[in-house]
Amino acid sequence: MRIAITGASGFVGSHLAKALLARSHEIVAISRGIRSPEVELSSPKLSWYETDLTDSEQLARGLQGCDAVAHCAGINRETGQQTYRRVHIRGTQVVADAARSAGVPKVVMLSFLRARPNCGSAYHESKWAAEEILRRSGLDYTILKAGMIYGLGDHMLDHLTKSLNTLPLFATVGFHERPIRPLAVRDVVGLLCAALLDHKMPRATVAVTGPEELRLSEAARRVARVFGRRVYIFPAPVWFHRAFAHVLEWTMKVPLVAVAQVRILAEGVVEPEPPFPAPPSELAPHLSFTDEQIRQGLPHRLKFGFADLRCCAS
């Protein structure tokens, strides 16, 4: 099959591309700019198509001959023209329009577990609006409302590892931590492949979380244990993290934590909101947050440095 992937140079998109290439499928990797992700992509069956998802006619040309689109493009903070409205809402409308124009029958979209309307969070509301665009598109679709995904090139393991190696301190998000269910990227890729290749979950929205429930502080302890460090955990109010996240968004190229992520952690990442069914039992995620899974996802560079600041050159 010929599969197009938006956000192909990003975290989930690059893992999906690698998995599909290993199965000898042809990939059209759609990205705002070609860069080298943690997951290296190189194959004669892969072609890059550069676009920022603002022009449906341009994107339709890139989708010609494709059997399906995996829509993995997304942001967790707004930077310049890259706003939630432009990337999540406008971008998804462009993908749907381009797919119809190019005759692509199937779109599989990665969304967020607790994306919902009228909740006061632009991130959550824009993700929900994108879901609604796809549900009303007339196309066959599968929407994966995924929880906190981890793996090589992610935000969770990458930032926990670099933070704890730089300074072994961890502040809980709130005095009473909400639980999370870490979701291995390999499980997410398996679900995306099932929808794209095997026509599973047609015209469906499914909620996806990992099999193990724990608190982020426990996740931090496990990550620290894997590379032999002791972590000192202390409680902190949610408002502290919001203020800290604003500072980090202003000062870091890729912030340690973004404001939207603080909202996500303050709510917990366990139950979908609004409720949606889980995937079929045979496709249910099964990889727990073990030492081995953590090792596989450790970043290549293990500390933060001056190069992570906006004021410094790459």
C-alpha positions as CSV (number, residue, x, y, z in Angstrom):
1,M,0.0,0.0,0.0
2,R,0.9,3.6,-0.4
3,I,0.4,5.5,2.8
4,A,0.8,9.3,3.4
5,I,1.8,10.4,6.9
6,T,1.4,14.0,8.1
7,G,3.9,15.0,10.8
8,A,6.2,12.2,9.5
9,S,9.3,13.8,11.0
10,G,7.7,14.0,14.4
11,F,7.5,11.5,17.3
12,V,4.6,9.1,16.4
13,G,4.8,9.8,12.7
14,S,8.4,8.7,12.4
15,H,7.8,5.5,14.4
16,L,4.8,4.7,12.2
17,A,6.8,5.4,9.0
18,K,9.6,3.1,10.2
19,A,7.1,0.3,11.0
20,L,5.3,0.6,7.6
21,L,8.6,0.6,5.7
22,A,9.6,-2.6,7.5
23,R,6.5,-4.1,6.0
24,S,7.5,-2.9,2.5
25,H,4.8,-0.3,2.2
26,E,5.4,2.9,0.3
27,I,5.4,6.1,2.3
28,V,4.7,9.7,1.4
29,A,6.2,11.6,4.4
30,I,4.5,15.0,4.8
31,S,6.3,17.5,6.9
32,R,6.7,21.3,7.3
33,G,10.5,20.8,6.9
34,I,12.7,17.8,6.5
35,R,14.7,17.2,9.7
36,S,16.4,14.3,11.4
37,P,14.2,12.9,14.1
38,E,15.4,10.5,16.8
39,V,14.0,7.7,14.6
40,E,16.0,7.8,11.4
41,L,14.1,7.4,8.2
42,S,15.8,6.2,5.0
43,S,14.4,4.0,2.3
44,P,13.9,4.0,-1.5
45,K,10.2,3.5,-0.6
46,L,10.0,6.8,1.3
47,S,9.5,10.2,-0.4
48,W,9.3,13.5,1.4
49,Y,6.6,16.1,0.5
50,E,7.0,19.5,2.1
51,T,3.9,21.4,3.0
52,D,2.5,23.2,6.1
53,L,-1.1,21.9,5.7
54,T,-2.6,25.2,4.7
55,D,-3.3,24.5,1.0
56,S,-5.6,21.6,0.2
57,E,-4.8,21.7,-3.5
58,Q,-1.1,21.5,-2.9
59,L,-1.6,18.6,-0.4
60,A,-4.0,16.8,-2.8
61,R,-1.1,16.6,-5.3
62,G,1.0,14.9,-2.7
63,L,-1.8,12.4,-1.9
64,Q,-2.3,11.2,-5.4
65,G,-2.2,7.5,-5.6
66,C,-2.3,7.0,-1.8
67,D,-4.5,4.4,-0.2
68,A,-4.8,6.1,3.2
69,V,-3.6,9.0,5.2
70,A,-2.2,8.8,8.8
71,H,-2.8,12.3,10.2
72,C,-0.2,12.6,13.0
73,A,0.7,16.3,12.8
74,G,0.1,18.3,15.9
75,I,1.7,20.7,18.4
76,N,1.5,21.0,22.2
77,R,2.3,24.7,22.4
78,E,1.7,27.7,20.1
79,T,4.8,29.4,18.5
80,G,4.4,32.3,16.0
81,Q,2.0,31.2,13.2
82,Q,1.9,27.6,14.5
83,T,-1.3,28.0,16.5
84,Y,-3.7,25.3,17.7
85,R,-6.3,26.7,15.3
86,R,-4.0,26.7,12.3
87,V,-2.3,23.3,12.9
88,H,-5.1,21.2,14.5
89,I,-8.3,22.7,13.1
90,R,-7.3,24.3,9.8
91,G,-4.7,21.5,9.2
92,T,-7.3,18.7,9.7
93,Q,-9.8,20.5,7.4
94,V,-7.1,20.7,4.7
95,V,-6.2,17.0,5.1
96,A,-9.9,16.0,4.8
97,D,-10.5,18.2,1.8
98,A,-7.3,17.0,0.1
99,A,-8.1,13.3,0.7
100,R,-11.5,13.7,-0.9
101,S,-10.0,15.6,-3.8
102,A,-7.3,13.0,-4.3
103,G,-9.7,10.1,-3.9
104,V,-8.1,8.8,-0.8
105,P,-10.8,6.8,1.0
106,K,-9.3,6.5,4.6
107,V,-7.9,8.9,7.1
108,V,-6.6,7.7,10.5
109,M,-6.0,10.5,13.0
110,L,-4.1,10.7,16.3
111,S,-5.9,12.8,18.8
112,F,-5.8,13.2,22.6
113,L,-7.6,11.1,25.2
114,R,-9.3,14.1,27.0
115,A,-9.9,16.4,24.0
116,R,-13.3,17.9,24.4
117,P,-15.3,21.1,23.7
118,N,-15.9,24.1,26.1
119,C,-13.3,23.1,28.7
120,G,-11.3,26.3,28.8
121,S,-8.1,24.8,27.1
122,A,-7.4,25.8,23.6
123,Y,-5.3,22.7,23.1
124,H,-8.1,20.3,24.1
125,E,-10.8,22.3,22.3
126,S,-8.8,22.4,19.0
127,K,-8.1,18.7,19.1
128,W,-11.9,18.0,19.6
129,A,-12.7,20.4,16.7
130,A,-10.3,18.4,14.5
131,E,-12.0,15.2,15.5
132,E,-15.4,16.6,14.6
133,I,-14.1,17.7,11.2
134,L,-13.1,14.1,10.4
135,R,-16.3,12.6,11.8
136,R,-18.3,14.9,9.5
137,S,-16.0,14.5,6.5
138,G,-17.9,11.7,4.7
139,L,-14.6,9.7,4.6
140,D,-13.9,6.4,6.3
141,Y,-12.0,7.4,9.4
142,T,-10.5,6.1,12.6
143,I,-9.7,8.5,15.4
144,L,-7.3,7.3,18.2
145,K,-7.8,9.3,21.4
146,A,-4.5,8.4,22.9
147,G,-3.2,9.1,26.4
148,M,0.4,9.9,27.3
149,I,2.6,8.2,24.7
150,Y,6.2,7.4,25.4
151,G,9.1,6.1,23.4
152,L,12.3,7.2,21.6
153,G,11.9,10.8,20.5
154,D,8.9,11.6,22.9
155,H,8.4,14.4,25.4
156,M,7.8,12.2,28.5
157,L,11.0,10.1,28.6
158,D,13.1,12.6,26.8
159,H,12.4,15.5,29.2
160,L,12.3,13.3,32.3
161,T,15.7,11.8,31.5
162,K,17.3,15.1,30.6
163,S,15.8,16.9,33.6
164,L,16.8,14.3,36.1
165,N,20.3,14.0,34.7
166,T,20.7,17.8,34.8
167,L,19.2,18.3,38.3
168,P,17.8,15.2,40.1
169,L,14.6,17.0,41.4
170,F,11.0,16.3,40.5
171,A,8.0,18.5,41.6
172,T,4.6,16.8,41.6
173,V,1.9,18.5,39.6
174,G,-0.4,19.4,42.5
175,F,-0.3,18.3,46.1
176,H,-2.5,15.3,45.2
177,E,-1.1,13.8,42.0
178,R,-3.5,12.6,39.3
179,P,-2.7,9.2,37.8
180,I,-1.5,8.4,34.3
181,R,-1.5,5.3,32.1
182,P,1.7,5.5,30.0
183,L,1.2,4.3,26.5
184,A,4.1,2.7,24.5
185,V,4.5,4.1,21.0
186,R,4.8,0.6,19.7
187,D,1.3,-0.1,20.9
188,V,0.1,3.1,19.2
189,V,1.8,2.2,16.0
190,G,0.2,-1.3,16.1
191,L,-3.3,0.3,16.3
192,L,-2.5,2.8,13.5
193,C,-1.3,-0.1,11.3
194,A,-4.4,-2.1,12.1
195,A,-6.6,0.8,11.0
196,L,-4.6,1.7,7.9
197,L,-3.8,-1.8,6.6
198,D,-6.3,-4.2,8.0
199,H,-9.4,-1.9,7.9
200,K,-10.0,-2.3,11.6
201,M,-12.1,0.2,13.6
202,P,-13.9,1.7,10.6
203,R,-15.8,5.0,11.2
204,A,-14.8,4.8,14.9
205,T,-13.4,6.9,17.6
206,V,-11.5,4.8,20.2
207,A,-9.9,5.7,23.5
208,V,-6.4,4.3,24.1
209,T,-4.3,4.1,27.3
210,G,-1.5,1.9,28.5
211,P,-2.2,-1.2,30.7
212,E,-0.6,0.2,33.9
213,E,-1.8,3.0,36.1
214,L,0.7,5.0,38.1
215,R,1.6,8.6,39.1
216,L,4.1,10.7,37.2
217,S,6.4,10.8,40.3
218,E,6.6,7.0,40.2
219,A,7.4,7.2,36.5
220,A,10.2,9.6,37.3
221,R,11.5,7.2,40.0
222,R,11.6,4.4,37.4
223,V,13.4,6.5,34.8
224,A,16.0,7.6,37.3
225,R,16.5,4.0,38.4
226,V,17.2,2.9,34.9
227,F,20.2,5.2,34.6
228,G,21.3,4.9,38.2
229,R,20.3,8.2,39.7
230,R,18.4,9.0,42.8
231,V,15.5,11.5,42.4
232,Y,14.3,13.8,45.1
233,I,10.5,14.4,44.8
234,F,8.7,17.3,46.4
235,P,5.1,18.5,46.2
236,A,4.2,21.7,44.3
237,P,0.9,23.4,43.5
238,V,-0.5,23.4,40.0
239,W,-0.2,27.2,39.7
240,F,3.6,26.9,40.2
241,H,3.8,24.5,37.2
242,R,1.7,26.9,35.1
243,A,3.9,29.8,35.9
244,F,7.1,27.7,35.3
245,A,5.7,26.4,32.0
246,H,5.1,30.0,30.8
247,V,8.7,30.9,31.5
248,L,10.0,27.7,29.8
249,E,7.9,28.4,26.7
250,W,9.5,31.8,26.5
251,T,13.1,30.7,27.1
252,M,13.5,27.1,25.6
253,K,13.3,26.0,22.0
254,V,11.5,22.8,23.2
255,P,10.2,23.6,26.7
256,L,10.7,21.1,29.5
257,V,6.9,21.4,30.1
258,A,4.3,23.4,28.2
259,V,1.2,25.1,29.6
260,A,-1.1,22.6,27.8
261,Q,0.9,19.7,29.4
262,V,0.4,21.1,32.9
263,R,-3.4,21.1,32.3
264,I,-3.1,17.5,31.0
265,L,-1.2,16.3,34.1
266,A,-3.4,18.3,36.5
267,E,-6.4,16.4,35.2
268,G,-4.8,13.0,35.0
269,V,-4.5,10.8,31.8
270,V,-6.6,7.8,32.6
271,E,-10.2,8.2,31.4
272,P,-11.4,9.6,28.1
273,E,-13.5,12.7,28.2
274,P,-16.1,12.5,26.8
275,P,-16.4,8.7,27.1
276,F,-15.4,6.6,24.1
277,P,-15.0,2.8,23.8
278,A,-11.6,1.1,24.0
279,P,-10.2,-0.7,20.9
280,P,-11.0,-4.4,20.4
281,S,-9.4,-6.7,22.9
282,E,-7.1,-8.2,20.4
283,L,-5.6,-4.7,19.7
284,A,-5.5,-3.5,23.3
285,P,-2.2,-2.0,24.4
286,H,-0.2,-4.5,26.4
287,L,3.3,-3.0,27.0
288,S,3.8,-1.8,30.6
289,F,6.1,0.9,31.7
290,T,9.0,-1.4,32.5
291,D,12.8,-0.8,32.7
292,E,13.2,-2.4,29.3
293,Q,10.6,-0.1,27.7
294,I,12.3,2.9,29.3
295,R,15.7,1.9,28.1
296,Q,14.4,1.6,24.5
297,G,13.1,5.1,24.7
298,L,16.0,6.9,26.3
299,P,17.1,9.9,24.2
300,H,20.5,10.1,22.5
301,R,21.5,13.2,24.5
302,L,20.9,12.8,28.2
303,K,21.2,16.4,29.6
304,F,19.8,19.9,29.0
305,G,22.3,22.5,28.0
306,F,22.7,26.0,26.7
307,A,21.8,24.8,23.2
308,D,18.2,24.2,24.4
309,L,17.7,27.9,25.0
310,R,16.1,30.2,22.4
311,C,18.9,32.7,22.9
312,C,21.6,30.2,21.8
313,A,22.4,29.1,18.3
314,S,21.7,25.4,17.4
